[in-house]
Amino acid sequence: MLMKEKNQWSNLVKGKIHLLLRYSMWAPTLTRIPTRFVPYFTFVPSFIIYFPFLLLLLLKSFFSFRVSSLAKIERSNSTRIQSES
């Protein structure tokens, strides 16, 4: 009897964790991944939440590369002009 109650309690806790994982992590995503494939106690961040941050990082790195490459071109042009005169 005690083992059966313990097993029911364990299943109840697992069910609550399952729901928490499903609604807190997968609810914002557009493509839902079935939660039966997500093991318990794993944190899988939602892509939608982190997408703007990743996009900002990508844009920042792109523009910093572009600015640095433009600065190098400007320096090489100025040294070429100085050497010609």
Distance bins in CASP14 RR format, pairs under 12 A and 6 or more apart:
PFRMAT RR
TARGET T0000
AUTHOR 0000-0000-0000
RMODE 2
METHOD distances of the structure
MODEL  1
1 7 0 0 0 0 0 1 0 0 0 0 0
1 8 0 0 0 0 0 1 0 0 0 0 0
2 8 0 0 0 0 0 1 0 0 0 0 0
2 9 0 0 0 0 0 1 0 0 0 0 0
3 9 0 0 0 0 0 1 0 0 0 0 0
3 10 0 0 0 0 0 1 0 0 0 0 0
4 10 0 0 0 0 0 1 0 0 0 0 0
4 11 0 0 0 0 0 1 0 0 0 0 0
5 11 0 0 0 0 0 1 0 0 0 0 0
5 12 0 0 0 0 0 1 0 0 0 0 0
6 12 0 0 0 0 0 1 0 0 0 0 0
6 13 0 0 0 0 0 1 0 0 0 0 0
7 13 0 0 0 0 0 1 0 0 0 0 0
7 14 0 0 0 0 0 1 0 0 0 0 0
8 14 0 0 0 0 0 1 0 0 0 0 0
8 15 0 0 0 0 0 1 0 0 0 0 0
9 15 0 0 0 0 0 1 0 0 0 0 0
9 16 0 0 0 0 0 1 0 0 0 0 0
10 16 0 0 0 0 0 1 0 0 0 0 0
10 17 0 0 0 0 0 1 0 0 0 0 0
10 40 0 0 0 0 0 1 0 0 0 0 0
11 17 0 0 0 0 0 1 0 0 0 0 0
11 18 0 0 0 0 0 1 0 0 0 0 0
12 18 0 0 0 0 0 1 0 0 0 0 0
12 19 0 0 0 0 0 1 0 0 0 0 0
13 19 0 0 0 0 0 1 0 0 0 0 0
13 20 0 0 0 0 0 1 0 0 0 0 0
13 40 0 0 0 0 1 0 0 0 0 0 0
13 41 0 0 0 0 0 1 0 0 0 0 0
14 20 0 0 0 0 0 1 0 0 0 0 0
14 21 0 0 0 0 0 1 0 0 0 0 0
14 35 0 0 0 0 0 1 0 0 0 0 0
14 36 0 0 0 0 0 1 0 0 0 0 0
14 39 0 0 0 0 0 1 0 0 0 0 0
14 40 1 0 0 1 0 0 0 0 0 0 0
14 41 0 0 0 0 0 1 0 0 0 0 0
15 21 0 0 0 0 1 0 0 0 0 0 0
15 22 0 0 0 0 1 0 0 0 0 0 0
15 23 0 0 0 0 0 1 0 0 0 0 0
15 35 0 0 0 0 0 1 0 0 0 0 0
15 36 0 0 0 0 0 1 0 0 0 0 0
15 40 0 0 0 0 1 0 0 0 0 0 0
16 22 0 0 0 0 0 1 0 0 0 0 0
16 23 0 0 0 0 0 1 0 0 0 0 0
16 24 0 0 0 0 0 1 0 0 0 0 0
16 40 0 0 0 0 0 1 0 0 0 0 0
17 23 0 0 0 0 0 1 0 0 0 0 0
17 24 0 0 0 0 0 1 0 0 0 0 0
17 25 0 0 0 0 0 1 0 0 0 0 0
17 35 0 0 0 0 0 1 0 0 0 0 0
17 38 0 0 0 0 0 1 0 0 0 0 0
17 39 0 0 0 0 0 1 0 0 0 0 0
17 40 1 0 1 0 0 0 0 0 0 0 0
17 41 1 0 0 1 0 0 0 0 0 0 0
17 42 0 0 0 0 0 1 0 0 0 0 0
18 24 0 0 0 0 0 1 0 0 0 0 0
18 25 0 0 0 0 0 1 0 0 0 0 0
18 26 0 0 0 0 0 1 0 0 0 0 0
18 34 0 0 0 0 0 1 0 0 0 0 0
18 35 1 0 0 1 0 0 0 0 0 0 0
18 36 0 0 0 0 1 0 0 0 0 0 0
18 37 0 0 0 0 0 1 0 0 0 0 0
18 38 0 0 0 0 1 0 0 0 0 0 0
18 39 0 0 0 0 0 1 0 0 0 0 0
18 40 1 0 0 1 0 0 0 0 0 0 0
18 41 0 0 0 0 0 1 0 0 0 0 0
18 42 0 0 0 0 0 1 0 0 0 0 0
19 25 0 0 0 0 0 1 0 0 0 0 0
19 26 0 0 0 0 0 1 0 0 0 0 0
19 27 0 0 0 0 0 1 0 0 0 0 0
19 35 0 0 0 0 1 0 0 0 0 0 0
19 40 0 0 0 0 0 1 0 0 0 0 0
20 26 0 0 0 0 0 1 0 0 0 0 0
20 27 0 0 0 0 0 1 0 0 0 0 0
20 35 0 0 0 0 0 1 0 0 0 0 0
20 38 0 0 0 0 0 1 0 0 0 0 0
20 40 0 0 0 0 1 0 0 0 0 0 0
20 41 0 0 0 0 0 1 0 0 0 0 0
20 42 0 0 0 0 0 1 0 0 0 0 0
20 43 0 0 0 0 0 1 0 0 0 0 0
21 27 0 0 0 0 0 1 0 0 0 0 0
21 33 0 0 0 0 0 1 0 0 0 0 0
21 34 0 0 0 0 0 1 0 0 0 0 0
21 35 1 0 1 0 0 0 0 0 0 0 0
21 36 0 0 0 0 0 1 0 0 0 0 0
21 37 0 0 0 0 0 1 0 0 0 0 0
21 38 1 0 0 1 0 0 0 0 0 0 0
21 39 0 0 0 0 1 0 0 0 0 0 0
21 40 1 0 0 1 0 0 0 0 0 0 0
21 41 0 0 0 0 1 0 0 0 0 0 0
21 42 1 0 0 1 0 0 0 0 0 0 0
21 43 0 0 0 0 1 0 0 0 0 0 0
21 44 0 0 0 0 1 0 0 0 0 0 0
21 45 0 0 0 0 0 1 0 0 0 0 0
21 46 0 0 0 0 0 1 0 0 0 0 0
22 28 0 0 0 0 0 1 0 0 0 0 0
22 29 0 0 0 0 0 1 0 0 0 0 0
22 32 0 0 0 0 1 0 0 0 0 0 0
22 33 0 0 0 0 1 0 0 0 0 0 0
22 34 0 0 0 0 1 0 0 0 0 0 0
22 35 1 0 1 0 0 0 0 0 0 0 0
22 36 0 0 0 0 1 0 0 0 0 0 0
22 37 0 0 0 0 0 1 0 0 0 0 0
22 38 0 0 0 0 1 0 0 0 0 0 0
22 40 0 0 0 0 0 1 0 0 0 0 0
22 44 0 0 0 0 0 1 0 0 0 0 0
22 46 0 0 0 0 0 1 0 0 0 0 0
23 29 0 0 0 0 0 1 0 0 0 0 0
23 32 0 0 0 0 0 1 0 0 0 0 0
23 35 0 0 0 0 1 0 0 0 0 0 0
23 46 0 0 0 0 0 1 0 0 0 0 0
24 35 0 0 0 0 0 1 0 0 0 0 0
24 38 0 0 0 0 0 1 0 0 0 0 0
24 43 0 0 0 0 1 0 0 0 0 0 0
24 44 0 0 0 0 0 1 0 0 0 0 0
24 45 0 0 0 0 0 1 0 0 0 0 0
24 46 0 0 0 0 1 0 0 0 0 0 0
24 49 0 0 0 0 0 1 0 0 0 0 0
25 32 0 0 0 0 0 1 0 0 0 0 0
25 33 0 0 0 0 1 0 0 0 0 0 0
25 35 0 0 0 0 1 0 0 0 0 0 0
25 38 0 0 0 0 1 0 0 0 0 0 0
25 41 0 0 0 0 0 1 0 0 0 0 0
25 42 0 0 0 0 1 0 0 0 0 0 0
25 43 1 0 0 1 0 0 0 0 0 0 0
25 44 1 0 1 0 0 0 0 0 0 0 0
25 45 1 0 0 1 0 0 0 0 0 0 0
25 46 1 0 1 0 0 0 0 0 0 0 0
25 47 0 0 0 0 0 1 0 0 0 0 0
25 48 0 0 0 0 0 1 0 0 0 0 0
25 49 0 0 0 0 1 0 0 0 0 0 0
25 50 0 0 0 0 0 1 0 0 0 0 0
26 32 1 0 1 0 0 0 0 0 0 0 0
26 33 1 0 0 1 0 0 0 0 0 0 0
26 34 0 0 0 0 1 0 0 0 0 0 0
26 35 1 0 0 1 0 0 0 0 0 0 0
26 36 0 0 0 0 0 1 0 0 0 0 0
26 37 0 0 0 0 0 1 0 0 0 0 0
26 38 1 0 0 1 0 0 0 0 0 0 0
26 42 0 0 0 0 0 1 0 0 0 0 0
26 43 0 0 0 0 0 1 0 0 0 0 0
26 44 1 0 0 1 0 0 0 0 0 0 0
26 45 0 0 0 0 0 1 0 0 0 0 0
26 46 1 0 0 1 0 0 0 0 0 0 0
26 47 0 0 0 0 0 1 0 0 0 0 0
26 48 0 0 0 0 0 1 0 0 0 0 0
26 49 0 0 0 0 0 1 0 0 0 0 0
27 33 0 0 0 0 0 1 0 0 0 0 0
27 35 0 0 0 0 0 1 0 0 0 0 0
27 46 0 0 0 0 1 0 0 0 0 0 0
27 48 0 0 0 0 1 0 0 0 0 0 0
27 49 0 0 0 0 0 1 0 0 0 0 0
28 44 0 0 0 0 0 1 0 0 0 0 0
28 45 0 0 0 0 1 0 0 0 0 0 0
28 46 1 0 1 0 0 0 0 0 0 0 0
28 47 0 0 0 0 1 0 0 0 0 0 0
28 48 1 0 1 0 0 0 0 0 0 0 0
28 49 1 0 0 1 0 0 0 0 0 0 0
28 50 0 0 0 0 0 1 0 0 0 0 0
28 51 0 0 0 0 0 1 0 0 0 0 0
29 35 0 0 0 0 0 1 0 0 0 0 0
29 38 0 0 0 0 0 1 0 0 0 0 0
29 44 0 0 0 0 1 0 0 0 0 0 0
29 45 0 0 0 0 1 0 0 0 0 0 0
29 46 1 0 1 0 0 0 0 0 0 0 0
29 47 1 0 0 1 0 0 0 0 0 0 0
29 48 1 0 1 0 0 0 0 0 0 0 0
29 49 0 0 0 0 1 0 0 0 0 0 0
29 50 0 0 0 0 0 1 0 0 0 0 0
29 51 0 0 0 0 0 1 0 0 0 0 0
30 46 0 0 0 0 1 0 0 0 0 0 0
30 47 0 0 0 0 1 0 0 0 0 0 0
30 48 1 0 0 1 0 0 0 0 0 0 0
30 49 0 0 0 0 0 1 0 0 0 0 0
30 51 0 0 0 0 0 1 0 0 0 0 0
31 46 0 0 0 0 0 1 0 0 0 0 0
31 47 0 0 0 0 1 0 0 0 0 0 0
31 48 0 0 0 0 1 0 0 0 0 0 0
32 38 0 0 0 0 0 1 0 0 0 0 0
32 46 0 0 0 0 0 1 0 0 0 0 0
32 47 0 0 0 0 0 1 0 0 0 0 0
32 48 0 0 0 0 0 1 0 0 0 0 0
33 42 0 0 0 0 0 1 0 0 0 0 0
33 44 0 0 0 0 1 0 0 0 0 0 0
33 46 0 0 0 0 0 1 0 0 0 0 0
33 47 0 0 0 0 0 1 0 0 0 0 0
35 42 0 0 0 0 0 1 0 0 0 0 0
35 44 0 0 0 0 1 0 0 0 0 0 0
37 44 0 0 0 0 0 1 0 0 0 0 0
38 44 1 0 0 1 0 0 0 0 0 0 0
44 50 0 0 0 0 0 1 0 0 0 0 0
45 51 0 0 0 0 0 1 0 0 0 0 0
45 53 0 0 0 0 0 1 0 0 0 0 0
45 54 0 0 0 0 0 1 0 0 0 0 0
46 52 0 0 0 0 0 1 0 0 0 0 0
46 53 0 0 0 0 0 1 0 0 0 0 0
47 53 0 0 0 0 0 1 0 0 0 0 0
47 54 0 0 0 0 1 0 0 0 0 0 0
47 55 0 0 0 0 0 1 0 0 0 0 0
48 54 0 0 0 0 0 1 0 0 0 0 0
48 55 0 0 0 0 0 1 0 0 0 0 0
50 56 0 0 0 0 0 1 0 0 0 0 0
50 57 0 0 0 0 0 1 0 0 0 0 0
51 57 0 0 0 0 0 1 0 0 0 0 0
51 58 0 0 0 0 0 1 0 0 0 0 0
52 58 0 0 0 0 0 1 0 0 0 0 0
52 59 0 0 0 0 0 1 0 0 0 0 0
53 59 0 0 0 0 0 1 0 0 0 0 0
53 60 0 0 0 0 0 1 0 0 0 0 0
54 60 0 0 0 0 0 1 0 0 0 0 0
54 61 0 0 0 0 0 1 0 0 0 0 0
55 61 0 0 0 0 0 1 0 0 0 0 0
55 62 0 0 0 0 0 1 0 0 0 0 0
56 62 0 0 0 0 0 1 0 0 0 0 0
56 63 0 0 0 0 0 1 0 0 0 0 0
57 63 0 0 0 0 0 1 0 0 0 0 0
57 64 0 0 0 0 0 1 0 0 0 0 0
58 64 0 0 0 0 0 1 0 0 0 0 0
58 65 0 0 0 0 0 1 0 0 0 0 0
59 65 0 0 0 0 0 1 0 0 0 0 0
59 66 0 0 0 0 0 1 0 0 0 0 0
60 66 0 0 0 0 0 1 0 0 0 0 0
60 67 0 0 0 0 0 1 0 0 0 0 0
61 67 0 0 0 0 0 1 0 0 0 0 0
61 68 0 0 0 0 0 1 0 0 0 0 0
62 68 0 0 0 0 0 1 0 0 0 0 0
62 69 0 0 0 0 0 1 0 0 0 0 0
63 69 0 0 0 0 0 1 0 0 0 0 0
63 70 0 0 0 0 0 1 0 0 0 0 0
64 70 0 0 0 0 0 1 0 0 0 0 0
64 71 0 0 0 0 0 1 0 0 0 0 0
65 71 0 0 0 0 0 1 0 0 0 0 0
65 72 0 0 0 0 0 1 0 0 0 0 0
66 72 0 0 0 0 0 1 0 0 0 0 0
66 73 0 0 0 0 0 1 0 0 0 0 0
67 73 0 0 0 0 0 1 0 0 0 0 0
67 74 0 0 0 0 0 1 0 0 0 0 0
68 74 0 0 0 0 0 1 0 0 0 0 0
68 75 0 0 0 0 0 1 0 0 0 0 0
69 75 0 0 0 0 0 1 0 0 0 0 0
69 76 0 0 0 0 0 1 0 0 0 0 0
70 76 0 0 0 0 0 1 0 0 0 0 0
70 77 0 0 0 0 0 1 0 0 0 0 0
71 77 0 0 0 0 0 1 0 0 0 0 0
71 78 0 0 0 0 0 1 0 0 0 0 0
72 78 0 0 0 0 0 1 0 0 0 0 0
72 79 0 0 0 0 0 1 0 0 0 0 0
73 79 0 0 0 0 0 1 0 0 0 0 0
73 80 0 0 0 0 0 1 0 0 0 0 0
74 80 0 0 0 0 0 1 0 0 0 0 0
74 81 0 0 0 0 0 1 0 0 0 0 0
75 81 0 0 0 0 0 1 0 0 0 0 0
75 82 0 0 0 0 0 1 0 0 0 0 0
76 82 0 0 0 0 0 1 0 0 0 0 0
76 83 0 0 0 0 0 1 0 0 0 0 0
77 83 0 0 0 0 0 1 0 0 0 0 0
77 84 0 0 0 0 0 1 0 0 0 0 0
78 84 0 0 0 0 0 1 0 0 0 0 0
78 85 0 0 0 0 0 1 0 0 0 0 0
79 85 0 0 0 0 0 1 0 0 0 0 0
END
